[in-house]
Amino acid sequence: MPFFTPPNWLFAPAWTVLYLLIGLVLYICWINGFWNNQKLKFAFFLQLALNFLWSPLFFGLQNPLLGLFDIITLDLAVIATVILLHRHSKLAFLLMLPYLAWILFATLL
C-alpha cells in the first residue's frame, strides 16, 4: 500500500458521506427534470453501476486487473457525469466533486 493510504476507519464514513451526496444529486436531477437528458441519465447510472461492481470484482473475485479496468471506467463515467451536470445545475455539479476527487484518489491506491 502507498504511504498516503488513508487509515481503514476512514473509508466507511467517507463512503457514507459520498453516497448521501450522490443521493442528493439524484434527487436534484429528479425534481428538476434533468432525466430528460438521456446522456446525463446514462452517465449517472453507468457510474453508479460501475461503483457497485468494483468491490465484487476486486475483493469478491480477487481480480485486481478487473478492478482496475472498472475503476478507470468509473473515473471516466464520473467525469462525464460531472461535465453534464455542470450544464444543468451548479449545485449538483458541486455536490459530485468530492466523489470525483475520492475515486480519482482511490484509483491511485
Biopython code that builds the backbone (N, CA, C, O; Angstrom):
import numpy as np
from Bio.PDB.StructureBuilder import StructureBuilder

atoms = [
    (1, "MET", "N", (0.832, -1.191, 0.000)),
    (1, "MET", "CA", (0.000, 0.000, 0.000)),
    (1, "MET", "C", (0.875, 1.253, 0.000)),
    (1, "MET", "O", (1.899, 1.299, 0.683)),
    (2, "PRO", "N", (0.473, 2.265, -0.764)),
    (2, "PRO", "CA", (1.242, 3.513, -0.766)),
    (2, "PRO", "C", (1.224, 4.182, 0.611)),
    (2, "PRO", "O", (0.321, 3.959, 1.417)),
    (3, "PHE", "N", (2.228, 4.994, 0.853)),
    (3, "PHE", "CA", (2.341, 5.678, 2.146)),
    (3, "PHE", "C", (1.176, 6.626, 2.410)),
    (3, "PHE", "O", (0.890, 6.948, 3.563)),
    (4, "PHE", "N", (0.506, 7.073, 1.361)),
    (4, "PHE", "CA", (-0.591, 8.037, 1.520)),
    (4, "PHE", "C", (-1.961, 7.358, 1.640)),
    (4, "PHE", "O", (-2.991, 8.029, 1.569)),
    (5, "THR", "N", (-1.978, 6.040, 1.820)),
    (5, "THR", "CA", (-3.238, 5.318, 2.009)),
    (5, "THR", "C", (-3.899, 5.762, 3.311)),
    (5, "THR", "O", (-3.264, 5.736, 4.365)),
    (6, "PRO", "N", (-5.172, 6.171, 3.250)),
    (6, "PRO", "CA", (-5.862, 6.583, 4.484)),
    (6, "PRO", "C", (-6.038, 5.394, 5.428)),
    (6, "PRO", "O", (-5.998, 4.244, 4.992)),
    (7, "PRO", "N", (-6.231, 5.665, 6.710)),
    (7, "PRO", "CA", (-6.484, 4.570, 7.652)),
    (7, "PRO", "C", (-7.820, 3.888, 7.324)),
    (7, "PRO", "O", (-8.742, 4.519, 6.806)),
    (8, "ASN", "N", (-7.904, 2.616, 7.629)),
    (8, "ASN", "CA", (-9.107, 1.829, 7.306)),
    (8, "ASN", "C", (-10.384, 2.427, 7.875)),
    (8, "ASN", "O", (-11.433, 2.356, 7.234)),
    (9, "TRP", "N", (-10.319, 3.014, 9.067)),
    (9, "TRP", "CA", (-11.522, 3.542, 9.707)),
    (9, "TRP", "C", (-12.140, 4.695, 8.918)),
    (9, "TRP", "O", (-13.312, 5.013, 9.119)),
    (10, "LEU", "N", (-11.377, 5.326, 8.024)),
    (10, "LEU", "CA", (-11.867, 6.487, 7.280)),
    (10, "LEU", "C", (-12.792, 6.097, 6.119)),
    (10, "LEU", "O", (-13.628, 6.896, 5.698)),
    (11, "PHE", "N", (-12.644, 4.884, 5.608)),
    (11, "PHE", "CA", (-13.382, 4.513, 4.403)),
    (11, "PHE", "C", (-14.900, 4.486, 4.605)),
    (11, "PHE", "O", (-15.630, 5.012, 3.766)),
    (12, "ALA", "N", (-15.385, 3.899, 5.676)),
    (12, "ALA", "CA", (-16.842, 3.822, 5.893)),
    (12, "ALA", "C", (-17.480, 5.204, 6.034)),
    (12, "ALA", "O", (-18.484, 5.465, 5.372)),
    (13, "PRO", "N", (-16.940, 6.106, 6.868)),
    (13, "PRO", "CA", (-17.558, 7.438, 6.936)),
    (13, "PRO", "C", (-17.448, 8.210, 5.617)),
    (13, "PRO", "O", (-18.371, 8.929, 5.235)),
    (14, "ALA", "N", (-16.325, 8.058, 4.930)),
    (14, "ALA", "CA", (-16.158, 8.769, 3.655)),
    (14, "ALA", "C", (-17.210, 8.307, 2.653)),
    (14, "ALA", "O", (-17.861, 9.130, 2.010)),
    (15, "TRP", "N", (-17.377, 6.991, 2.519)),
    (15, "TRP", "CA", (-18.364, 6.486, 1.567)),
    (15, "TRP", "C", (-19.786, 6.815, 1.990)),
    (15, "TRP", "O", (-20.647, 7.021, 1.136)),
    (16, "THR", "N", (-20.046, 6.868, 3.272)),
    (16, "THR", "CA", (-21.379, 7.251, 3.742)),
    (16, "THR", "C", (-21.714, 8.663, 3.275)),
    (16, "THR", "O", (-22.796, 8.905, 2.741)),
    (17, "VAL", "N", (-20.792, 9.584, 3.476)),
    (17, "VAL", "CA", (-20.999, 10.972, 3.038)),
    (17, "VAL", "C", (-21.129, 11.036, 1.518)),
    (17, "VAL", "O", (-22.007, 11.725, 0.997)),
    (18, "LEU", "N", (-20.267, 10.327, 0.814)),
    (18, "LEU", "CA", (-20.307, 10.368, -0.652)),
    (18, "LEU", "C", (-21.616, 9.808, -1.198)),
    (18, "LEU", "O", (-22.186, 10.372, -2.133)),
    (19, "TYR", "N", (-22.102, 8.701, -0.627)),
    (19, "TYR", "CA", (-23.378, 8.148, -1.095)),
    (19, "TYR", "C", (-24.544, 9.082, -0.775)),
    (19, "TYR", "O", (-25.499, 9.157, -1.548)),
    (20, "LEU", "N", (-24.482, 9.784, 0.336)),
    (20, "LEU", "CA", (-25.513, 10.787, 0.634)),
    (20, "LEU", "C", (-25.485, 11.906, -0.403)),
    (20, "LEU", "O", (-26.536, 12.357, -0.859)),
    (21, "LEU", "N", (-24.293, 12.352, -0.775)),
    (21, "LEU", "CA", (-24.168, 13.399, -1.797)),
    (21, "LEU", "C", (-24.686, 12.908, -3.148)),
    (21, "LEU", "O", (-25.385, 13.638, -3.851)),
    (22, "ILE", "N", (-24.343, 11.678, -3.508)),
    (22, "ILE", "CA", (-24.822, 11.107, -4.771)),
    (22, "ILE", "C", (-26.349, 11.015, -4.751)),
    (22, "ILE", "O", (-27.001, 11.315, -5.751)),
    (23, "GLY", "N", (-26.916, 10.606, -3.625)),
    (23, "GLY", "CA", (-28.370, 10.548, -3.491)),
    (23, "GLY", "C", (-29.011, 11.916, -3.623)),
    (23, "GLY", "O", (-30.077, 12.052, -4.224)),
    (24, "LEU", "N", (-28.370, 12.923, -3.068)),
    (24, "LEU", "CA", (-28.877, 14.289, -3.185)),
    (24, "LEU", "C", (-28.830, 14.759, -4.636)),
    (24, "LEU", "O", (-29.754, 15.428, -5.099)),
    (25, "VAL", "N", (-27.778, 14.419, -5.346)),
    (25, "VAL", "CA", (-27.686, 14.755, -6.770)),
    (25, "VAL", "C", (-28.807, 14.057, -7.541)),
    (25, "VAL", "O", (-29.434, 14.663, -8.411)),
    (26, "LEU", "N", (-29.055, 12.805, -7.229)),
    (26, "LEU", "CA", (-30.149, 12.069, -7.864)),
    (26, "LEU", "C", (-31.479, 12.782, -7.625)),
    (26, "LEU", "O", (-32.283, 12.932, -8.544)),
    (27, "TYR", "N", (-31.703, 13.219, -6.393)),
    (27, "TYR", "CA", (-32.931, 13.945, -6.046)),
    (27, "TYR", "C", (-33.027, 15.262, -6.824)),
    (27, "TYR", "O", (-34.084, 15.588, -7.364)),
    (28, "ILE", "N", (-31.940, 16.007, -6.880)),
    (28, "ILE", "CA", (-31.930, 17.283, -7.616)),
    (28, "ILE", "C", (-32.271, 17.046, -9.085)),
    (28, "ILE", "O", (-33.060, 17.788, -9.670)),
    (29, "CYS", "N", (-31.680, 16.017, -9.675)),
    (29, "CYS", "CA", (-31.956, 15.704, -11.079)),
    (29, "CYS", "C", (-33.411, 15.288, -11.270)),
    (29, "CYS", "O", (-34.049, 15.660, -12.254)),
    (30, "TRP", "N", (-33.920, 14.522, -10.329)),
    (30, "TRP", "CA", (-35.300, 14.033, -10.418)),
    (30, "TRP", "C", (-36.298, 15.189, -10.354)),
    (30, "TRP", "O", (-37.173, 15.300, -11.213)),
    (31, "ILE", "N", (-36.172, 16.051, -9.340)),
    (31, "ILE", "CA", (-37.182, 17.108, -9.169)),
    (31, "ILE", "C", (-37.077, 18.200, -10.224)),
    (31, "ILE", "O", (-38.043, 18.924, -10.464)),
    (32, "ASN", "N", (-35.918, 18.324, -10.853)),
    (32, "ASN", "CA", (-35.742, 19.359, -11.873)),
    (32, "ASN", "C", (-35.904, 18.842, -13.295)),
    (32, "ASN", "O", (-35.733, 19.600, -14.250)),
    (33, "GLY", "N", (-36.228, 17.573, -13.449)),
    (33, "GLY", "CA", (-36.482, 17.021, -14.780)),
    (33, "GLY", "C", (-35.249, 16.833, -15.637)),
    (33, "GLY", "O", (-35.344, 16.789, -16.864)),
    (34, "PHE", "N", (-34.083, 16.720, -15.000)),
    (34, "PHE", "CA", (-32.853, 16.570, -15.782)),
    (34, "PHE", "C", (-32.755, 15.207, -16.455)),
    (34, "PHE", "O", (-31.926, 15.013, -17.345)),
    (35, "TRP", "N", (-33.606, 14.248, -16.033)),
    (35, "TRP", "CA", (-33.527, 12.917, -16.633)),
    (35, "TRP", "C", (-34.034, 12.912, -18.060)),
    (35, "TRP", "O", (-33.926, 11.899, -18.751)),
    (36, "ASN", "N", (-34.588, 14.030, -18.516)),
    (36, "ASN", "CA", (-34.945, 14.136, -19.926)),
    (36, "ASN", "C", (-33.697, 14.117, -20.794)),
    (36, "ASN", "O", (-33.761, 13.779, -21.976)),
    (37, "ASN", "N", (-32.566, 14.479, -20.210)),
    (37, "ASN", "CA", (-31.288, 14.421, -20.921)),
    (37, "ASN", "C", (-30.771, 12.983, -20.830)),
    (37, "ASN", "O", (-30.287, 12.551, -19.784)),
    (38, "GLN", "N", (-30.880, 12.258, -21.935)),
    (38, "GLN", "CA", (-30.520, 10.835, -21.934)),
    (38, "GLN", "C", (-29.033, 10.608, -21.664)),
    (38, "GLN", "O", (-28.664, 9.616, -21.036)),
    (39, "LYS", "N", (-28.187, 11.510, -22.129)),
    (39, "LYS", "CA", (-26.749, 11.361, -21.877)),
    (39, "LYS", "C", (-26.447, 11.470, -20.388)),
    (39, "LYS", "O", (-25.659, 10.691, -19.852)),
    (40, "LEU", "N", (-27.072, 12.431, -19.724)),
    (40, "LEU", "CA", (-26.861, 12.597, -18.287)),
    (40, "LEU", "C", (-27.377, 11.379, -17.530)),
    (40, "LEU", "O", (-26.700, 10.859, -16.643)),
    (41, "LYS", "N", (-28.569, 10.930, -17.882)),
    (41, "LYS", "CA", (-29.140, 9.764, -17.205)),
    (41, "LYS", "C", (-28.240, 8.537, -17.397)),
    (41, "LYS", "O", (-27.979, 7.802, -16.445)),
    (42, "PHE", "N", (-27.770, 8.321, -18.620)),
    (42, "PHE", "CA", (-26.904, 7.175, -18.897)),
    (42, "PHE", "C", (-25.601, 7.269, -18.110)),
    (42, "PHE", "O", (-25.193, 6.300, -17.470)),
    (43, "ALA", "N", (-24.945, 8.432, -18.152)),
    (43, "ALA", "CA", (-23.663, 8.601, -17.450)),
    (43, "ALA", "C", (-23.838, 8.416, -15.949)),
    (43, "ALA", "O", (-23.014, 7.768, -15.303)),
    (44, "PHE", "N", (-24.900, 8.976, -15.392)),
    (44, "PHE", "CA", (-25.120, 8.884, -13.948)),
    (44, "PHE", "C", (-25.314, 7.431, -13.512)),
    (44, "PHE", "O", (-24.674, 6.971, -12.566)),
    (45, "PHE", "N", (-26.195, 6.715, -14.201)),
    (45, "PHE", "CA", (-26.475, 5.339, -13.785)),
    (45, "PHE", "C", (-25.343, 4.384, -14.161)),
    (45, "PHE", "O", (-25.158, 3.359, -13.505)),
    (46, "LEU", "N", (-24.591, 4.708, -15.202)),
    (46, "LEU", "CA", (-23.405, 3.909, -15.528)),
    (46, "LEU", "C", (-22.373, 4.021, -14.417)),
    (46, "LEU", "O", (-21.824, 3.013, -13.973)),
    (47, "GLN", "N", (-22.105, 5.245, -13.964)),
    (47, "GLN", "CA", (-21.108, 5.399, -12.902)),
    (47, "GLN", "C", (-21.576, 4.724, -11.617)),
    (47, "GLN", "O", (-20.765, 4.172, -10.873)),
    (48, "LEU", "N", (-22.872, 4.765, -11.358)),
    (48, "LEU", "CA", (-23.400, 4.104, -10.162)),
    (48, "LEU", "C", (-23.215, 2.584, -10.255)),
    (48, "LEU", "O", (-22.810, 1.939, -9.288)),
    (49, "ALA", "N", (-23.517, 2.022, -11.431)),
    (49, "ALA", "CA", (-23.346, 0.575, -11.628)),
    (49, "ALA", "C", (-21.875, 0.179, -11.510)),
    (49, "ALA", "O", (-21.548, -0.825, -10.877)),
    (50, "LEU", "N", (-20.997, 0.964, -12.117)),
    (50, "LEU", "CA", (-19.560, 0.662, -12.034)),
    (50, "LEU", "C", (-19.061, 0.762, -10.599)),
    (50, "LEU", "O", (-18.204, -0.013, -10.175)),
    (51, "ASN", "N", (-19.601, 1.716, -9.859)),
    (51, "ASN", "CA", (-19.231, 1.863, -8.452)),
    (51, "ASN", "C", (-19.605, 0.600, -7.676)),
    (51, "ASN", "O", (-18.797, 0.072, -6.912)),
    (52, "PHE", "N", (-20.822, 0.126, -7.875)),
    (52, "PHE", "CA", (-21.290, -1.058, -7.152)),
    (52, "PHE", "C", (-20.577, -2.337, -7.599)),
    (52, "PHE", "O", (-20.491, -3.295, -6.831)),
    (53, "LEU", "N", (-20.067, -2.359, -8.829)),
    (53, "LEU", "CA", (-19.362, -3.541, -9.328)),
    (53, "LEU", "C", (-17.935, -3.666, -8.805)),
    (53, "LEU", "O", (-17.389, -4.768, -8.758)),
    (54, "TRP", "N", (-17.330, -2.559, -8.416)),
    (54, "TRP", "CA", (-15.910, -2.585, -8.082)),
    (54, "TRP", "C", (-15.581, -3.557, -6.956)),
    (54, "TRP", "O", (-14.671, -4.372, -7.104)),
    (55, "SER", "N", (-16.281, -3.494, -5.857)),
    (55, "SER", "CA", (-15.971, -4.378, -4.720)),
    (55, "SER", "C", (-16.088, -5.860, -5.069)),
    (55, "SER", "O", (-15.182, -6.626, -4.744)),
    (56, "PRO", "N", (-17.180, -6.297, -5.725)),
    (56, "PRO", "CA", (-17.236, -7.717, -6.091)),
    (56, "PRO", "C", (-16.115, -8.141, -7.048)),
    (56, "PRO", "O", (-15.608, -9.259, -6.959)),
    (57, "LEU", "N", (-15.734, -7.246, -7.960)),
    (57, "LEU", "CA", (-14.651, -7.586, -8.886)),
    (57, "LEU", "C", (-13.311, -7.663, -8.169)),
    (57, "LEU", "O", (-12.561, -8.626, -8.332)),
    (58, "PHE", "N", (-13.019, -6.644, -7.378)),
    (58, "PHE", "CA", (-11.709, -6.551, -6.730)),
    (58, "PHE", "C", (-11.589, -7.507, -5.552)),
    (58, "PHE", "O", (-10.622, -8.263, -5.457)),
    (59, "PHE", "N", (-12.570, -7.475, -4.653)),
    (59, "PHE", "CA", (-12.489, -8.292, -3.441)),
    (59, "PHE", "C", (-13.117, -9.675, -3.630)),
    (59, "PHE", "O", (-12.531, -10.686, -3.242)),
    (60, "GLY", "N", (-14.318, -9.715, -4.231)),
    (60, "GLY", "CA", (-15.020, -10.990, -4.387)),
    (60, "GLY", "C", (-14.285, -11.947, -5.312)),
    (60, "GLY", "O", (-14.009, -13.089, -4.945)),
    (61, "LEU", "N", (-13.972, -11.479, -6.507)),
    (61, "LEU", "CA", (-13.244, -12.312, -7.465)),
    (61, "LEU", "C", (-11.739, -12.271, -7.231)),
    (61, "LEU", "O", (-10.988, -13.045, -7.823)),
    (62, "GLN", "N", (-11.309, -11.368, -6.368)),
    (62, "GLN", "CA", (-9.884, -11.156, -6.092)),
    (62, "GLN", "C", (-9.113, -10.952, -7.399)),
    (62, "GLN", "O", (-8.079, -11.570, -7.651)),
    (63, "ASN", "N", (-9.674, -10.050, -8.217)),
    (63, "ASN", "CA", (-9.099, -9.792, -9.528)),
    (63, "ASN", "C", (-8.736, -8.312, -9.645)),
    (63, "ASN", "O", (-9.564, -7.501, -10.061)),
    (64, "PRO", "N", (-7.502, -7.957, -9.281)),
    (64, "PRO", "CA", (-7.090, -6.554, -9.347)),
    (64, "PRO", "C", (-7.151, -5.966, -10.758)),
    (64, "PRO", "O", (-7.405, -4.772, -10.914)),
    (65, "LEU", "N", (-6.923, -6.781, -11.780)),
    (65, "LEU", "CA", (-6.964, -6.269, -13.148)),
    (65, "LEU", "C", (-8.380, -5.842, -13.536)),
    (65, "LEU", "O", (-8.570, -4.770, -14.111)),
    (66, "LEU", "N", (-9.375, -6.680, -13.223)),
    (66, "LEU", "CA", (-10.767, -6.290, -13.481)),
    (66, "LEU", "C", (-11.156, -5.080, -12.635)),
    (66, "LEU", "O", (-11.868, -4.189, -13.098)),
    (67, "GLY", "N", (-10.680, -5.058, -11.388)),
    (67, "GLY", "CA", (-10.942, -3.915, -10.523)),
    (67, "GLY", "C", (-10.357, -2.635, -11.093)),
    (67, "GLY", "O", (-10.991, -1.581, -11.043)),
    (68, "LEU", "N", (-9.145, -2.724, -11.636)),
    (68, "LEU", "CA", (-8.503, -1.553, -12.239)),
    (68, "LEU", "C", (-9.271, -1.085, -13.470)),
    (68, "LEU", "O", (-9.510, 0.111, -13.639)),
    (69, "PHE", "N", (-9.657, -2.025, -14.326)),
    (69, "PHE", "CA", (-10.449, -1.672, -15.502)),
    (69, "PHE", "C", (-11.747, -0.987, -15.082)),
    (69, "PHE", "O", (-12.143, 0.021, -15.667)),
    (70, "ASP", "N", (-12.405, -1.543, -14.066)),
    (70, "ASP", "CA", (-13.662, -0.974, -13.582)),
    (70, "ASP", "C", (-13.455, 0.443, -13.051)),
    (70, "ASP", "O", (-14.216, 1.347, -13.395)),
    (71, "ILE", "N", (-12.438, 0.644, -12.223)),
    (71, "ILE", "CA", (-12.291, 1.964, -11.592)),
    (71, "ILE", "C", (-11.845, 3.026, -12.599)),
    (71, "ILE", "O", (-12.203, 4.196, -12.457)),
    (72, "ILE", "N", (-11.072, 2.638, -13.610)),
    (72, "ILE", "CA", (-10.706, 3.613, -14.652)),
    (72, "ILE", "C", (-11.943, 3.988, -15.465)),
    (72, "ILE", "O", (-12.144, 5.156, -15.797)),
    (73, "THR", "N", (-12.768, 2.996, -15.781)),
    (73, "THR", "CA", (-14.024, 3.273, -16.486)),
    (73, "THR", "C", (-14.947, 4.113, -15.607)),
    (73, "THR", "O", (-15.634, 5.011, -16.094)),
    (74, "LEU", "N", (-14.955, 3.814, -14.311)),
    (74, "LEU", "CA", (-15.736, 4.604, -13.350)),
    (74, "LEU", "C", (-15.266, 6.051, -13.335)),
    (74, "LEU", "O", (-16.083, 6.971, -13.351)),
    (75, "ASP", "N", (-13.957, 6.254, -13.305)),
    (75, "ASP", "CA", (-13.417, 7.620, -13.343)),
    (75, "ASP", "C", (-13.960, 8.378, -14.551)),
    (75, "ASP", "O", (-14.417, 9.515, -14.427)),
    (76, "LEU", "N", (-13.908, 7.744, -15.714)),
    (76, "LEU", "CA", (-14.378, 8.395, -16.941)),
    (76, "LEU", "C", (-15.882, 8.666, -16.896)),
    (76, "LEU", "O", (-16.340, 9.715, -17.349)),
    (77, "ALA", "N", (-16.640, 7.730, -16.353)),
    (77, "ALA", "CA", (-18.094, 7.915, -16.257)),
    (77, "ALA", "C", (-18.448, 9.042, -15.293)),
    (77, "ALA", "O", (-19.375, 9.809, -15.552)),
    (78, "VAL", "N", (-17.719, 9.149, -14.186)),
    (78, "VAL", "CA", (-17.988, 10.241, -13.233)),
    (78, "VAL", "C", (-17.578, 11.578, -13.843)),
    (78, "VAL", "O", (-18.279, 12.575, -13.672)),
    (79, "ILE", "N", (-16.458, 11.608, -14.547)),
    (79, "ILE", "CA", (-16.051, 12.848, -15.226)),
    (79, "ILE", "C", (-17.140, 13.277, -16.210)),
    (79, "ILE", "O", (-17.504, 14.452, -16.253)),
    (80, "ALA", "N", (-17.660, 12.339, -16.995)),
    (80, "ALA", "CA", (-18.737, 12.659, -17.942)),
    (80, "ALA", "C", (-19.975, 13.158, -17.204)),
    (80, "ALA", "O", (-20.608, 14.123, -17.634)),
    (81, "THR", "N", (-20.321, 12.510, -16.104)),
    (81, "THR", "CA", (-21.483, 12.923, -15.309)),
    (81, "THR", "C", (-21.302, 14.338, -14.784)),
    (81, "THR", "O", (-22.220, 15.155, -14.861)),
    (82, "VAL", "N", (-20.133, 14.626, -14.257)),
    (82, "VAL", "CA", (-19.855, 15.957, -13.702)),
    (82, "VAL", "C", (-19.943, 17.020, -14.796)),
    (82, "VAL", "O", (-20.514, 18.089, -14.580)),
    (83, "ILE", "N", (-19.383, 16.730, -15.961)),
    (83, "ILE", "CA", (-19.446, 17.688, -17.076)),
    (83, "ILE", "C", (-20.897, 17.937, -17.478)),
    (83, "ILE", "O", (-21.301, 19.083, -17.671)),
    (84, "LEU", "N", (-21.675, 16.873, -17.601)),
    (84, "LEU", "CA", (-23.082, 17.023, -17.985)),
    (84, "LEU", "C", (-23.893, 17.732, -16.907)),
    (84, "LEU", "O", (-24.779, 18.527, -17.218)),
    (85, "LEU", "N", (-23.595, 17.447, -15.642)),
    (85, "LEU", "CA", (-24.300, 18.134, -14.553)),
    (85, "LEU", "C", (-24.013, 19.631, -14.562)),
    (85, "LEU", "O", (-24.891, 20.438, -14.257)),
    (86, "HIS", "N", (-22.797, 19.997, -14.909)),
    (86, "HIS", "CA", (-22.414, 21.412, -14.923)),
    (86, "HIS", "C", (-23.327, 22.220, -15.835)),
    (86, "HIS", "O", (-23.577, 23.398, -15.584)),
    (87, "ARG", "N", (-23.819, 21.593, -16.883)),
    (87, "ARG", "CA", (-24.710, 22.274, -17.837)),
    (87, "ARG", "C", (-26.120, 22.479, -17.283)),
    (87, "ARG", "O", (-26.877, 23.306, -17.792)),
    (88, "HIS", "N", (-26.473, 21.718, -16.231)),
    (88, "HIS", "CA", (-27.845, 21.739, -15.720)),
    (88, "HIS", "C", (-27.988, 22.352, -14.331)),
    (88, "HIS", "O", (-28.950, 23.070, -14.059)),
    (89, "SER", "N", (-27.033, 22.067, -13.459)),
    (89, "SER", "CA", (-27.180, 22.504, -12.071)),
    (89, "SER", "C", (-25.810, 22.690, -11.438)),
    (89, "SER", "O", (-25.041, 21.740, -11.293)),
    (90, "LYS", "N", (-25.522, 23.923, -11.068)),
    (90, "LYS", "CA", (-24.248, 24.186, -10.411)),
    (90, "LYS", "C", (-24.173, 23.447, -9.072)),
    (90, "LYS", "O", (-23.113, 22.945, -8.698)),
    (91, "LEU", "N", (-25.296, 23.382, -8.353)),
    (91, "LEU", "CA", (-25.315, 22.694, -7.065)),
    (91, "LEU", "C", (-25.015, 21.204, -7.237)),
    (91, "LEU", "O", (-24.169, 20.659, -6.528)),
    (92, "ALA", "N", (-25.698, 20.545, -8.168)),
    (92, "ALA", "CA", (-25.456, 19.117, -8.404)),
    (92, "ALA", "C", (-24.015, 18.893, -8.848)),
    (92, "ALA", "O", (-23.374, 17.931, -8.424)),
    (93, "PHE", "N", (-23.515, 19.764, -9.685)),
    (93, "PHE", "CA", (-22.118, 19.702, -10.126)),
    (93, "PHE", "C", (-21.171, 19.756, -8.929)),
    (93, "PHE", "O", (-20.265, 18.931, -8.809)),
    (94, "LEU", "N", (-21.386, 20.726, -8.052)),
    (94, "LEU", "CA", (-20.510, 20.886, -6.884)),
    (94, "LEU", "C", (-20.616, 19.705, -5.918)),
    (94, "LEU", "O", (-19.626, 19.303, -5.307)),
    (95, "LEU", "N", (-21.821, 19.156, -5.785)),
    (95, "LEU", "CA", (-22.012, 18.017, -4.881)),
    (95, "LEU", "C", (-21.303, 16.753, -5.373)),
    (95, "LEU", "O", (-20.989, 15.871, -4.574)),
    (96, "MET", "N", (-21.051, 16.659, -6.675)),
    (96, "MET", "CA", (-20.365, 15.484, -7.224)),
    (96, "MET", "C", (-18.843, 15.603, -7.164)),
    (96, "MET", "O", (-18.146, 14.600, -7.318)),
    (97, "LEU", "N", (-18.319, 16.795, -6.946)),
    (97, "LEU", "CA", (-16.865, 16.967, -6.963)),
    (97, "LEU", "C", (-16.132, 16.177, -5.876)),
    (97, "LEU", "O", (-15.073, 15.618, -6.164)),
    (98, "PRO", "N", (-16.646, 16.102, -4.636)),
    (98, "PRO", "CA", (-15.940, 15.271, -3.645)),
    (98, "PRO", "C", (-15.875, 13.797, -4.056)),
    (98, "PRO", "O", (-14.870, 13.126, -3.823)),
    (99, "TYR", "N", (-16.934, 13.307, -4.658)),
    (99, "TYR", "CA", (-16.963, 11.920, -5.144)),
    (99, "TYR", "C", (-15.914, 11.719, -6.233)),
    (99, "TYR", "O", (-15.169, 10.739, -6.215)),
    (100, "LEU", "N", (-15.862, 12.649, -7.174)),
    (100, "LEU", "CA", (-14.862, 12.571, -8.238)),
    (100, "LEU", "C", (-13.457, 12.571, -7.652)),
    (100, "LEU", "O", (-12.615, 11.764, -8.046)),
    (101, "ALA", "N", (-13.204, 13.469, -6.717)),
    (101, "ALA", "CA", (-11.878, 13.534, -6.090)),
    (101, "ALA", "C", (-11.543, 12.224, -5.380)),
    (101, "ALA", "O", (-10.421, 11.730, -5.485)),
    (102, "TRP", "N", (-12.505, 11.666, -4.664)),
    (102, "TRP", "CA", (-12.264, 10.433, -3.901)),
    (102, "TRP", "C", (-11.964, 9.251, -4.818)),
    (102, "TRP", "O", (-11.045, 8.478, -4.548)),
    (103, "ILE", "N", (-12.733, 9.101, -5.905)),
    (103, "ILE", "CA", (-12.474, 7.939, -6.759)),
    (103, "ILE", "C", (-11.187, 8.104, -7.559)),
    (103, "ILE", "O", (-10.517, 7.115, -7.856)),
    (104, "LEU", "N", (-10.833, 9.337, -7.911)),
    (104, "LEU", "CA", (-9.534, 9.538, -8.565)),
    (104, "LEU", "C", (-8.407, 9.197, -7.598)),
    (104, "LEU", "O", (-7.408, 8.592, -7.986)),
    (105, "PHE", "N", (-8.572, 9.587, -6.343)),
    (105, "PHE", "CA", (-7.601, 9.231, -5.308)),
    (105, "PHE", "C", (-7.560, 7.711, -5.123)),
    (105, "PHE", "O", (-6.483, 7.127, -5.006)),
    (106, "ALA", "N", (-8.735, 7.075, -5.097)),
    (106, "ALA", "CA", (-8.808, 5.617, -4.937)),
    (106, "ALA", "C", (-8.125, 4.898, -6.096)),
    (106, "ALA", "O", (-7.546, 3.828, -5.909)),
    (107, "THR", "N", (-8.188, 5.475, -7.281)),
    (107, "THR", "CA", (-7.525, 4.878, -8.439)),
    (107, "THR", "C", (-6.012, 4.835, -8.225)),
    (107, "THR", "O", (-5.346, 3.883, -8.632)),
    (108, "LEU", "N", (-5.483, 5.862, -7.591)),
    (108, "LEU", "CA", (-4.045, 5.885, -7.289)),
    (108, "LEU", "C", (-3.649, 4.794, -6.300)),
    (108, "LEU", "O", (-2.540, 4.262, -6.352)),
    (109, "LEU", "N", (-4.573, 4.471, -5.402)),
    (109, "LEU", "CA", (-4.260, 3.465, -4.384)),
    (109, "LEU", "C", (-4.157, 2.092, -5.013)),
    (109, "LEU", "O", (-3.899, 1.111, -4.316)),
]
sb = StructureBuilder()
sb.init_structure("model")
sb.init_model(0)
sb.init_chain("A")
sb.init_seg("    ")
for serial, (resi, resn, name, xyz) in enumerate(atoms, 1):
    if name == "N":
        sb.init_residue(resn, " ", resi, " ")
    sb.init_atom(name, np.array(xyz, "f"), 0.0, 1.0, " ", f" {name:<3s}", serial, name[0])
structure = sb.get_structure()
